[in-house]
């Protein structure tokens, strides 16, 4: 008589899937309470606390994991913003490029906005600066082209102006995080254009042409 194989138990979760689950839970849990414990994050992820420690040695390592995840999301968003695409305007100008870049990056910033404050506290301002450097450099290049073509004001060089614009957009994200404002990126994109010298009406029409709703700039 042939014996039947023993019934298989539930398949263990793949390590990478579990790590992603923990990071997703951490981002949401820390977003509600920045002082959440690893135990609370484990509970939100549906895993044991020892499982969290199996992937991250502590809070700092977990925040670094979120930071690395955000860095990859920024890299992909930059690649998407730079990708060739059929455009209603056959000759896109620097204002269009800047608006598109902000619209593309805004969902990433919205997803990880809580992380910025956590990273400054847990990892230091230098790590945050490293995280944002690729986006900052991309914006500086757009600003340089815009200044050369007379689209943006020239009172501030592209590098410092990019840093000022970064601070401006981070402040808007913080307003969203604090519940003071709600925006899908259209208001932020128009505000960015206005901040670098584009006429308000032109800024609004540029964002609308890219598919955004009519923005209410703060």
N, C-alpha and C positions, 0 to 999 in steps of 0.2 A: 504494500500500500504506500503510495507516494504521499509524503507529508506536505501539507500546504505551507508556503512561505509565511513567516511571521508578519503580521500587519505592520506596515511602516508607520512610524510616528510622524508628526508634523515636521516638514523640512525646516532646518534652522535658517534664520535669516542670513542673507549674505552680508559679510562685514561691511561692504561699501554701502549697501542699502540701509543698514542699521546706523552707520555714521551719518548718512544724509538725514535719516529720520531724527536723530538726536540734534543735528544742527538746525533743522526746521523747527523743532520744538524749542530749542534754545532761543532762536530769533524771536519767536512769538512770545515765549514766556518772559524773556528779558525785556521785550518791548512793553509788556504790561507792568513789570516790576524789575527794574535794573538790579535789585539786590536779591533776586531769586536764587535759591540754593541749587546745587547740582541734584539734590534729591527731588526738588520740584520739577526740574527739567527732565529728569529720568521718568517721573510719573507722567508728565505731559507726552513724553515720547513712547510711553507704554513699555518701558524696559526697566530692568533692575538697575539700582544705582551702580553696582559693580560693573555693569555693562558700559555705563558712561565712562567709568575709570579705565575700562579696557581700551577705549578709543582716545581718551583725553586724560592727562595726568592731573588736571585740576582746572580751575576756572580760567586761569591765564591761557592755558593750552586750548580750551574751548573757544575763548574769544579770538585767539589766533586762527583757529579753524574757521570761524565765521569771517574773519578778515580775509583769509585766503580765498574763501568762497566769493566774497564781494569783489576781490581783485579780479577773479576770473570773469565774473559777470560784467565788470567794467570793461575788461578786454574785449569780450564778445560784443558789447554794445558799441564800442569804438569801431570795431571791424564792421559792424552793421551800418553805422553812420557813414563810413567811408566807402561802402560797397557801391559800385555803379548801379544805377536804377533808371528806368524810364521816368523822365521828369517832364511835367507840363512846360517847364521853362527850359529850353535847350541850352541856355547859358546861365546856370545857377550862379548866383553872386555870393559873396562872403556872408551877407545877412541871412540868406537862405541856408547856407552851410551851418551857421551858428544856431539858427532856430532849429534846424533838423537835429543837430547834435544835442541840444538841450532836451528836445522832445524824446530822443532816443535814450538819453541817460536818466531822465526823470524817473521812470519806473524803477530803475536800479536804485537810485537814491531813496525813493519812497520805500522800497523793500528793506533797505539796510540803514535807514536814517537813525534808528536807535543805536546801531552799532558804533556810529561815529563818536558819540559821547562815551560809550563804554570803552572804546579803544583808547581814547585819550586818558581815561582813568586807569585802565588795566595795562595798556601797552605803551602809552606815551604819545606825545604829539608827533614825534618823528615818524612813528609807524603809520599814523594817519596820513602824514604828508606823503610817505612812500606809496600808500594806497591810492591817493588821488593824483599822483604825479602824471600818469599817462593821460588822464583826462585834461589836466592843467596844461600839459605840453601841446595837446591837440588844439585846445582853445587858443593858446598863444599863437599857433601857426595860422589859425583862421583870422585872428585879430590882426596879425601882421599883414595878411593879404588885404583885409578890409581897410586898413590904414593906408596902404599903398595905393588903393583904388579910390580913396576919399570917401569910403562908405562909413567908416567909424571915426570918431574924433581921435586926434593925435596928441592930446595933451599928456597922456601917460603911455610909456612904452608897452609893447605887447606882453612882456613877462609880468611886470607888476599889475597891469590891467587884468591879465588872466587870473592872478591871485585875488584881486579885488572882486572880480566877477564870481570866483569860486566862493568867497565869503558871503557874497550877496545871495547866491543860490542856496548855500547851506543855511543861511538865516531863514529863507523861505521854507526850506524843508523842516526846520525847527518849528516854524509857525504851524505847519501842517501837523507835526508831531504833538504840538501843544494844544491842538484843536482850535487854533485861532483862525485858520484858513483851510480851505479845501481846494485842491487844484489837480488837474490831470496832466499838468505839464504845459498847457497852452498859456496860462497866465505867466508862468515862470519864463517861458521862451520869449514872450513879448517883453517882459520886464528886462530880460537880459539884453535884448536888442536896444531898448530905450536907454539902458545904463551905459551902453558903449556909443551912443550918439545917433541912433536911428530915430527918425520921426515916429511919433506914436501911431499915426495912421498907417504908415508904411509897415511898422512892426506888426500891427494887428492883421493887415492884409497878407503879410508874408506867412504868418502862422496859419491863417485860414487856408491859404493856397497849399500848404503842406498837409491839409486834412484835419487840422485842429478846429475846435469850436471857436466862436468869437471870444477871445480871452478878456477877462476882466483883470487888468493888471493891478497889483496891490499898490 
